[in-house]
């Protein structure tokens, strides 16, 4: 490495690998509440700071990782929840923007798909299909996602149009020219 002003070589420093701390006393509840040692973290800037260090490993586990330390944490469902939806346009060109509980905004599309287990019968999943949106990539094939809350899901349902997924009639939404199925087409009987 050279000093740009003098042209002299700068000393190189060894890069430290993050120290492994094992399991950290964090839990992210299904509703998006972050707990530390069983107590809710009430300061949103702290939650946002921790959220910025969140990683997901190839096996699906979660960890907080800084340049100095890393440790695994427990997540009940998805680490984030979608608390707001804005949309513009219509049809295939419609753009759906989701805001998470840590004020991150993602626009659904090819890089941020909506995933919904819409083909699972409601009896098997309790309250019906639960949709998620891809927030950012994980270290493997599994992304870090935000669960779409019921009020936002109902807003999506109001925007839903008829479509097909794998040859099955369904209701879904368009965003950035990608169709995302949300549920089976209701029977007309």
Helices and strands as residue ranges (DSSP letters): E 19-28, E 34-36, E 39-40, H 44-52, E 54-56, E 62-65, E 69-75, E 80-88, G 91-93, E 95-100, E 105-107, E 114-116, H 122-125, E 131-136, E 144-148, H 150-159, E 161-165, E 168-175, E 178-184
